[in-house]
């Protein structure tokens, strides 16, 4: 059973990893609800808690937060795409004192319409969604 395997794997994780997964679940749920109900400028404001630098390795905290968002996003029963992942991760990083940037880009489709993408960077390096951002001119960046 898939559910039994998930619970067994969860039991094998450290408390820190379990906490990160719980935080990611909450962050993705809030991001998903906010994206459905609020204008994007308000959604970004929710995730924009000022980052206060903390001791410890930024790289380790970034990797753990990104891992948690990716793991949870693949398993929740609702649709999660770059918007939800980006907003959730940006908020999680800021809570860890990591001043990430959330980028919003869009491009016109050849057959009409527009396609948008959100990605997160830290000090110019991709954290999540950057590989898929090729071809999406950045229209706005949020600290």
N, CA and C atoms as an extended XYZ file, in Angstrom:
429
Properties=species:S:1:pos:R:3:atomname:S:1:resname:S:1:resid:I:1 pbc="F F F"
N         0.830       -1.192        0.000 N   UNK     1
C         0.000        0.000        0.000 CA  UNK     1
C         0.872        1.252        0.000 C   UNK     1
N         0.484        2.200       -0.820 N   UNK     2
C         1.241        3.441       -0.924 CA  UNK     2
C         1.205        4.227        0.381 C   UNK     2
N         0.050        4.303        1.017 N   UNK     3
C        -0.088        5.057        2.267 CA  UNK     3
C         0.797        4.456        3.350 C   UNK     3
N         0.808        3.146        3.461 N   UNK     4
C         1.638        2.488        4.467 CA  UNK     4
C         3.119        2.790        4.233 C   UNK     4
N         3.528        2.800        2.972 N   UNK     5
C         4.928        3.096        2.649 CA  UNK     5
C         5.277        4.528        3.022 C   UNK     5
N         4.357        5.448        2.765 N   UNK     6
C         4.600        6.853        3.115 CA  UNK     6
C         4.771        7.008        4.624 C   UNK     6
N         3.892        6.376        5.408 N   UNK     7
C         4.000        6.473        6.871 CA  UNK     7
C         5.278        5.818        7.380 C   UNK     7
N         5.683        4.705        6.783 N   UNK     8
C         6.913        4.043        7.197 CA  UNK     8
C         8.115        4.943        6.922 C   UNK     8
N         8.132        5.528        5.734 N   UNK     9
C         9.237        6.436        5.397 CA  UNK     9
C         9.247        7.663        6.307 C   UNK     9
N         8.078        8.188        6.609 N   UNK    10
C         7.983        9.340        7.495 CA  UNK    10
C         8.571        9.002        8.860 C   UNK    10
N         8.300        7.799        9.352 N   UNK    11
C         8.829        7.358       10.644 CA  UNK    11
C        10.339        7.221       10.659 C   UNK    11
N        10.932        7.045        9.486 N   UNK    12
C        12.390        6.899        9.389 CA  UNK    12
C        13.117        8.246        9.324 C   UNK    12
N        12.379        9.320        9.169 N   UNK    13
C        12.985       10.643        9.059 CA  UNK    13
C        13.361       11.194       10.427 C   UNK    13
N        14.305       12.132       10.421 N   UNK    14
C        14.665       12.813       11.664 CA  UNK    14
C        13.550       13.781       12.038 C   UNK    14
N        13.546       14.224       13.297 N   UNK    15
C        12.545       15.193       13.734 CA  UNK    15
C        12.662       16.490       12.955 C   UNK    15
N        13.884       16.885       12.613 N   UNK    16
C        14.095       18.105       11.831 CA  UNK    16
C        13.459       17.970       10.443 C   UNK    16
N        13.642       16.801        9.807 N   UNK    17
C        13.047       16.566        8.491 CA  UNK    17
C        11.516       16.526        8.572 C   UNK    17
N        11.006       15.895        9.616 N   UNK    18
C         9.549       15.851        9.805 CA  UNK    18
C         8.989       17.256        9.984 C   UNK    18
N         9.691       18.067       10.763 N   UNK    19
C         9.257       19.451       10.966 CA  UNK    19
C         9.259       20.243        9.668 C   UNK    19
N        10.289       20.031        8.861 N   UNK    20
C        10.364       20.714        7.563 CA  UNK    20
C         9.213       20.297        6.659 C   UNK    20
N         8.870       19.016        6.670 N   UNK    21
C         7.743       18.543        5.855 CA  UNK    21
C         6.425       19.129        6.352 C   UNK    21
N         6.246       19.199        7.658 N   UNK    22
C         5.037       19.802        8.215 CA  UNK    22
C         4.925       21.272        7.853 C   UNK    22
N         6.040       21.981        7.952 N   UNK    23
C         6.047       23.395        7.588 CA  UNK    23
C         5.742       23.563        6.099 C   UNK    23
N         6.317       22.709        5.261 N   UNK    24
C         6.068       22.780        3.818 CA  UNK    24
C         4.598       22.511        3.503 C   UNK    24
N         4.005       21.547        4.193 N   UNK    25
C         2.589       21.251        3.985 CA  UNK    25
C         1.738       22.482        4.309 C   UNK    25
N         2.014       23.091        5.446 N   UNK    26
C         1.277       24.295        5.854 CA  UNK    26
C         1.519       25.432        4.860 C   UNK    26
N         2.777       25.639        4.471 N   UNK    27
C         3.113       26.734        3.548 CA  UNK    27
C         2.457       26.532        2.191 C   UNK    27
N         2.456       25.297        1.689 N   UNK    28
C         1.814       25.022        0.399 CA  UNK    28
C         0.299       25.207        0.473 C   UNK    28
N        -0.299       24.802        1.579 N   UNK    29
C        -1.749       24.968        1.740 CA  UNK    29
C        -2.112       26.451        1.778 C   UNK    29
N        -1.363       27.241        2.536 N   UNK    30
C        -1.622       28.685        2.624 CA  UNK    30
C        -1.381       29.346        1.268 C   UNK    30
N        -0.274       28.984        0.606 N   UNK    31
C         0.031       29.563       -0.704 CA  UNK    31
C        -1.063       29.222       -1.712 C   UNK    31
N        -1.506       27.979       -1.715 N   UNK    32
C        -2.550       27.557       -2.655 CA  UNK    32
C        -3.850       28.315       -2.427 C   UNK    32
N        -4.246       28.439       -1.176 N   UNK    33
C        -5.480       29.161       -0.856 CA  UNK    33
C        -5.343       30.643       -1.213 C   UNK    33
N        -4.210       31.228       -0.869 N   UNK    34
C        -4.004       32.650       -1.141 CA  UNK    34
C        -4.003       32.930       -2.642 C   UNK    34
N        -3.370       32.060       -3.423 N   UNK    35
C        -3.309       32.257       -4.874 CA  UNK    35
C        -4.699       32.189       -5.488 C   UNK    35
N        -5.545       31.340       -4.943 N   UNK    36
C        -6.919       31.225       -5.459 CA  UNK    36
C        -7.794       32.417       -5.059 C   UNK    36
N        -7.528       32.984       -3.883 N   UNK    37
C        -8.454       33.969       -3.327 CA  UNK    37
C        -7.998       35.421       -3.390 C   UNK    37
N        -6.702       35.663       -3.525 N   UNK    38
C        -6.179       37.030       -3.420 CA  UNK    38
C        -5.457       37.463       -4.692 C   UNK    38
N        -5.394       38.777       -4.936 N   UNK    39
C        -4.543       39.268       -6.021 CA  UNK    39
C        -3.076       38.917       -5.718 C   UNK    39
N        -2.281       38.715       -6.763 N   UNK    40
C        -0.903       38.250       -6.580 CA  UNK    40
C        -0.083       39.176       -5.690 C   UNK    40
N        -0.299       40.483       -5.772 N   UNK    41
C         0.489       41.409       -4.934 CA  UNK    41
C         0.259       41.144       -3.447 C   UNK    41
N        -0.944       40.705       -3.078 N   UNK    42
C        -1.233       40.375       -1.681 CA  UNK    42
C        -0.627       39.024       -1.305 C   UNK    42
N        -0.604       38.108       -2.242 N   UNK    43
C        -0.004       36.796       -2.010 CA  UNK    43
C         1.474       36.966       -1.684 C   UNK    43
N         2.157       37.775       -2.459 N   UNK    44
C         3.590       38.001       -2.249 CA  UNK    44
C         3.827       38.665       -0.903 C   UNK    44
N         2.967       39.566       -0.519 N   UNK    45
C         3.107       40.246        0.770 CA  UNK    45
C         3.053       39.239        1.924 C   UNK    45
N         2.237       38.202        1.797 N   UNK    46
C         2.148       37.168        2.840 CA  UNK    46
C         3.478       36.447        3.032 C   UNK    46
N         4.176       36.224        1.930 N   UNK    47
C         5.433       35.476        1.982 CA  UNK    47
C         6.638       36.376        2.216 C   UNK    47
N         6.420       37.657        2.370 N   UNK    48
C         7.518       38.603        2.408 CA  UNK    48
C         7.880       39.054        3.816 C   UNK    48
N         7.854       38.172        4.767 N   UNK    49
C         8.287       38.511        6.119 CA  UNK    49
C         9.775       38.858        6.058 C   UNK    49
N        10.186       39.982        6.641 N   UNK    50
C        11.598       40.365        6.561 CA  UNK    50
C        12.511       39.261        7.093 C   UNK    50
N        13.552       38.979        6.326 N   UNK    51
C        14.498       37.936        6.718 CA  UNK    51
C        15.517       38.512        7.694 C   UNK    51
N        15.639       37.873        8.846 N   UNK    52
C        16.667       38.246        9.815 CA  UNK    52
C        17.755       37.191        9.756 C   UNK    52
N        18.971       37.581        9.360 N   UNK    53
C        20.042       36.589        9.227 CA  UNK    53
C        20.225       35.778       10.506 C   UNK    53
N        20.455       34.497       10.343 N   UNK    54
C        20.661       33.589       11.474 CA  UNK    54
C        21.958       32.827       11.274 C   UNK    54
N        22.471       32.320       12.366 N   UNK    55
C        23.696       31.520       12.296 CA  UNK    55
C        23.391       30.188       11.617 C   UNK    55
N        24.394       29.634       11.003 N   UNK    56
C        24.225       28.340       10.357 CA  UNK    56
C        24.424       28.457        8.856 C   UNK    56
N        24.461       27.317        8.220 N   UNK    57
C        24.713       27.252        6.788 CA  UNK    57
C        23.449       27.566        5.996 C   UNK    57
N        23.508       28.654        5.207 N   UNK    58
C        22.379       28.972        4.336 CA  UNK    58
C        22.138       27.839        3.355 C   UNK    58
N        23.202       27.288        2.802 N   UNK    59
C        23.066       26.229        1.792 CA  UNK    59
C        22.306       25.029        2.352 C   UNK    59
N        22.628       24.632        3.566 N   UNK    60
C        21.956       23.479        4.180 CA  UNK    60
C        20.473       23.776        4.411 C   UNK    60
N        20.177       24.958        4.901 N   UNK    61
C        18.778       25.317        5.161 CA  UNK    61
C        17.982       25.441        3.871 C   UNK    61
N        18.611       25.960        2.817 N   UNK    62
C        17.949       26.079        1.517 CA  UNK    62
C        17.644       24.694        0.951 C   UNK    62
N        18.626       23.821        0.995 N   UNK    63
C        18.442       22.462        0.465 CA  UNK    63
C        17.329       21.742        1.217 C   UNK    63
N        17.312       21.852        2.542 N   UNK    64
C        16.283       21.169        3.342 CA  UNK    64
C        14.888       21.728        3.053 C   UNK    64
N        14.771       23.045        2.950 N   UNK    65
C        13.463       23.651        2.679 CA  UNK    65
C        12.979       23.292        1.275 C   UNK    65
N        13.874       23.350        0.295 N   UNK    66
C        13.484       22.993       -1.079 CA  UNK    66
C        13.062       21.529       -1.148 C   UNK    66
N        13.823       20.655       -0.483 N   UNK    67
C        13.485       19.224       -0.446 CA  UNK    67
C        12.078       19.035        0.127 C   UNK    67
N        11.791       19.700        1.221 N   UNK    68
C        10.488       19.548        1.867 CA  UNK    68
C         9.358       20.018        0.948 C   UNK    68
N         9.533       21.153        0.296 N   UNK    69
C         8.498       21.667       -0.604 CA  UNK    69
C         8.281       20.702       -1.762 C   UNK    69
N         9.352       20.207       -2.351 N   UNK    70
C         9.225       19.280       -3.484 CA  UNK    70
C         8.552       17.971       -3.071 C   UNK    70
N         8.938       17.429       -1.920 N   UNK    71
C         8.354       16.166       -1.449 CA  UNK    71
C         6.861       16.329       -1.179 C   UNK    71
N         6.505       17.376       -0.458 N   UNK    72
C         5.099       17.585       -0.101 CA  UNK    72
C         4.278       17.932       -1.350 C   UNK    72
N         4.806       18.784       -2.218 N   UNK    73
C         4.070       19.194       -3.421 CA  UNK    73
C         3.718       17.997       -4.298 C   UNK    73
N         4.572       16.991       -4.310 N   UNK    74
C         4.318       15.798       -5.124 CA  UNK    74
C         3.258       14.884       -4.514 C   UNK    74
N         2.893       15.127       -3.247 N   UNK    75
C         1.994       14.204       -2.550 CA  UNK    75
C         0.672       14.792       -2.069 C   UNK    75
N         0.511       16.101       -2.169 N   UNK    76
C        -0.751       16.686       -1.710 CA  UNK    76
C        -1.855       16.400       -2.731 C   UNK    76
N        -3.105       16.371       -2.275 N   UNK    77
C        -4.198       16.028       -3.194 CA  UNK    77
C        -4.661       17.187       -4.079 C   UNK    77
N        -4.032       18.353       -3.973 N   UNK    78
C        -4.408       19.466       -4.836 CA  UNK    78
C        -3.237       19.779       -5.761 C   UNK    78
N        -3.547       20.536       -6.803 N   UNK    79
C        -2.557       20.870       -7.832 CA  UNK    79
C        -1.551       21.886       -7.294 C   UNK    79
N        -0.274       21.573       -7.431 N   UNK    80
C         0.772       22.521       -7.060 CA  UNK    80
C         1.703       22.701       -8.253 C   UNK    80
N         1.892       23.940       -8.620 N   UNK    81
C         2.791       24.274       -9.723 CA  UNK    81
C         3.786       25.312       -9.202 C   UNK    81
N         4.497       25.930      -10.112 N   UNK    82
C         5.551       26.859       -9.732 CA  UNK    82
C         5.063       27.970       -8.796 C   UNK    82
N         3.852       28.452       -8.980 N   UNK    83
C         3.348       29.533       -8.139 CA  UNK    83
C         3.293       29.106       -6.677 C   UNK    83
N         2.636       27.986       -6.408 N   UNK    84
C         2.506       27.513       -5.038 CA  UNK    84
C         3.875       27.166       -4.441 C   UNK    84
N         4.683       26.454       -5.191 N   UNK    85
C         6.010       26.067       -4.697 CA  UNK    85
C         6.871       27.291       -4.419 C   UNK    85
N         6.870       28.237       -5.344 N   UNK    86
C         7.698       29.430       -5.182 CA  UNK    86
C         7.288       30.271       -3.990 C   UNK    86
N         5.998       30.528       -3.863 N   UNK    87
C         5.511       31.344       -2.742 CA  UNK    87
C         5.773       30.629       -1.412 C   UNK    87
N         5.501       29.326       -1.366 N   UNK    88
C         5.726       28.564       -0.130 CA  UNK    88
C         7.202       28.566        0.252 C   UNK    88
N         8.077       28.276       -0.703 N   UNK    89
C         9.504       28.213       -0.404 CA  UNK    89
C        10.064       29.579       -0.042 C   UNK    89
N         9.648       30.612       -0.748 N   UNK    90
C        10.107       31.974       -0.444 CA  UNK    90
C         9.771       32.328        1.008 C   UNK    90
N         8.551       32.026        1.427 N   UNK    91
C         8.159       32.283        2.813 CA  UNK    91
C         8.961       31.462        3.802 C   UNK    91
N         9.181       30.184        3.498 N   UNK    92
C         9.957       29.323        4.394 CA  UNK    92
C        11.389       29.833        4.523 C   UNK    92
N        11.987       30.259        3.428 N   UNK    93
C        13.367       30.758        3.486 CA  UNK    93
C        13.449       32.042        4.296 C   UNK    93
N        12.493       32.927        4.123 N   UNK    94
C        12.504       34.165        4.898 CA  UNK    94
C        12.342       33.882        6.392 C   UNK    94
N        11.540       32.888        6.742 N   UNK    95
C        11.412       32.525        8.163 CA  UNK    95
C        12.727       31.972        8.713 C   UNK    95
N        13.578       31.471        7.847 N   UNK    96
C        14.890       30.953        8.256 CA  UNK    96
C        15.977       32.031        8.190 C   UNK    96
N        15.592       33.248        7.892 N   UNK    97
C        16.558       34.335        7.827 CA  UNK    97
C        17.309       34.395        6.516 C   UNK    97
N        16.795       33.766        5.480 N   UNK    98
C        17.454       33.735        4.173 CA  UNK    98
C        16.690       34.670        3.238 C   UNK    98
N        17.340       35.732        2.804 N   UNK    99
C        16.698       36.772        1.996 CA  UNK    99
C        16.645       36.359        0.524 C   UNK    99
N        15.742       35.457        0.215 N   UNK   100
C        15.578       34.989       -1.163 CA  UNK   100
C        14.781       36.009       -1.967 C   UNK   100
N        14.786       35.826       -3.280 N   UNK   101
C        14.011       36.678       -4.174 CA  UNK   101
C        13.020       35.791       -4.928 C   UNK   101
N        11.794       36.271       -5.028 N   UNK   102
C        10.732       35.593       -5.771 CA  UNK   102
C        10.563       36.353       -7.088 C   UNK   102
N        10.705       35.650       -8.197 N   UNK   103
C        10.620       36.268       -9.518 CA  UNK   103
C         9.339       35.826      -10.215 C   UNK   103
N         8.727       36.776      -10.914 N   UNK   104
C         7.518       36.515      -11.671 CA  UNK   104
C         7.800       36.866      -13.122 C   UNK   104
N         7.592       35.900      -14.010 N   UNK   105
C         7.815       36.137      -15.430 CA  UNK   105
C         6.636       35.659      -16.246 C   UNK   105
N         6.556       36.157      -17.476 N   UNK   106
C         5.478       35.747      -18.372 CA  UNK   106
C         5.969       35.827      -19.808 C   UNK   106
N         5.333       35.027      -20.662 N   UNK   107
C         5.651       35.068      -22.090 CA  UNK   107
C         4.377       34.809      -22.881 C   UNK   107
N         4.366       35.302      -24.086 N   UNK   108
C         3.243       35.089      -24.987 CA  UNK   108
C         3.405       33.716      -25.642 C   UNK   108
N         2.299       33.022      -25.781 N   UNK   109
C         2.286       31.729      -26.443 CA  UNK   109
C         2.136       31.927      -27.948 C   UNK   109
N         2.741       31.053      -28.763 N   UNK   110
C         2.654       31.211      -30.224 CA  UNK   110
C         1.215       31.222      -30.756 C   UNK   110
N         0.342       30.477      -30.131 N   UNK   111
C        -1.046       30.391      -30.597 CA  UNK   111
C        -1.973       31.350      -29.854 C   UNK   111
N        -1.388       32.311      -29.187 N   UNK   112
C        -2.187       33.277      -28.427 CA  UNK   112
C        -2.204       32.903      -26.955 C   UNK   112
N        -2.564       33.832      -26.149 N   UNK   113
C        -2.575       33.604      -24.714 CA  UNK   113
C        -1.218       33.893      -24.101 C   UNK   113
N        -1.182       33.781      -22.817 N   UNK   114
C         0.042       34.074      -22.083 CA  UNK   114
C         0.308       32.963      -21.084 C   UNK   114
N         1.566       32.698      -20.819 N   UNK   115
C         1.975       31.694      -19.851 CA  UNK   115
C         2.871       32.394      -18.828 C   UNK   115
N         2.671       32.089      -17.553 N   UNK   116
C         3.440       32.737      -16.484 CA  UNK   116
C         4.257       31.697      -15.728 C   UNK   116
N         5.286       32.176      -15.040 N   UNK   117
C         6.150       31.287      -14.258 CA  UNK   117
C         6.693       32.052      -13.052 C   UNK   117
N         6.891       31.337      -11.963 N   UNK   118
C         7.469       31.893      -10.746 CA  UNK   118
C         8.680       31.048      -10.375 C   UNK   118
N         9.761       31.710       -9.962 N   UNK   119
C        10.940       30.999       -9.502 CA  UNK   119
C        11.590       31.770       -8.367 C   UNK   119
N        12.424       31.073       -7.611 N   UNK   120
C        13.072       31.659       -6.433 CA  UNK   120
C        14.583       31.558       -6.605 C   UNK   120
N        15.267       32.660       -6.254 N   UNK   121
C        16.727       32.659       -6.267 CA  UNK   121
C        17.241       33.154       -4.920 C   UNK   121
N        18.511       32.857       -4.674 N   UNK   122
C        19.207       33.392       -3.505 CA  UNK   122
C        20.604       33.771       -3.964 C   UNK   122
N        20.930       35.055       -3.807 N   UNK   123
C        22.219       35.587       -4.245 CA  UNK   123
C        22.505       35.231       -5.708 C   UNK   123
N        21.475       35.327       -6.531 N   UNK   124
C        21.627       35.082       -7.956 CA  UNK   124
C        21.613       33.626       -8.378 C   UNK   124
N        21.523       32.711       -7.426 N   UNK   125
C        21.520       31.278       -7.744 CA  UNK   125
C        20.105       30.717       -7.658 C   UNK   125
N        19.793       29.822       -8.584 N   UNK   126
C        18.480       29.180       -8.612 CA  UNK   126
C        18.253       28.364       -7.348 C   UNK   126
N        17.084       28.525       -6.762 N   UNK   127
C        16.678       27.692       -5.629 CA  UNK   127
C        15.594       26.727       -6.085 C   UNK   127
N        14.591       27.247       -6.770 N   UNK   128
C        13.532       26.391       -7.320 CA  UNK   128
C        12.923       27.102       -8.526 C   UNK   128
N        12.666       26.330       -9.577 N   UNK   129
C        11.991       26.843      -10.755 CA  UNK   129
C        12.846       27.578      -11.760 C   UNK   129
N        14.120       27.766      -11.478 N   UNK   130
C        14.987       28.528      -12.373 CA  UNK   130
C        15.232       27.857      -13.711 C   UNK   130
N        15.369       26.541      -13.710 N   UNK   131
C        15.615       25.823      -14.963 CA  UNK   131
C        14.444       25.994      -15.926 C   UNK   131
N        13.238       26.051      -15.395 N   UNK   132
C        12.047       26.205      -16.231 CA  UNK   132
C        11.800       27.661      -16.609 C   UNK   132
N        12.559       28.589      -16.041 N   UNK   133
C        12.332       30.019      -16.268 CA  UNK   133
C        12.907       30.518      -17.594 C   UNK   133
N        13.657       29.678      -18.286 N   UNK   134
C        14.242       30.077      -19.561 CA  UNK   134
C        13.112       30.473      -20.517 C   UNK   134
N        13.234       31.640      -21.094 N   UNK   135
C        12.213       32.120      -22.021 CA  UNK   135
C        11.121       32.933      -21.364 C   UNK   135
N        11.163       33.058      -20.040 N   UNK   136
C        10.180       33.875      -19.321 CA  UNK   136
C        10.862       35.161      -18.855 C   UNK   136
N        10.680       36.264      -19.569 N   UNK   137
C        11.271       37.513      -19.090 CA  UNK   137
C        10.719       37.853      -17.703 C   UNK   137
N        11.605       38.247      -16.813 N   UNK   138
C        11.195       38.590      -15.450 CA  UNK   138
C        10.473       39.939      -15.472 C   UNK   138
N         9.232       39.927      -15.003 N   UNK   139
C         8.427       41.143      -14.963 CA  UNK   139
C         8.481       41.825      -13.601 C   UNK   139
N         8.716       41.032      -12.550 N   UNK   140
C         8.774       41.592      -11.198 CA  UNK   140
C         9.600       40.682      -10.309 C   UNK   140
N        10.308       41.286       -9.375 N   UNK   141
C        11.079       40.550       -8.376 CA  UNK   141
C        10.664       41.069       -7.011 C   UNK   141
N        10.405       40.139       -6.112 N   UNK   142
C         9.970       40.484       -4.759 CA  UNK   142
C        11.010       39.981       -3.772 C   UNK   142
N        11.403       40.856       -2.859 N   UNK   143
C        12.391       40.498       -1.833 CA  UNK   143
C        11.718       39.793       -0.694 C   UNK   143
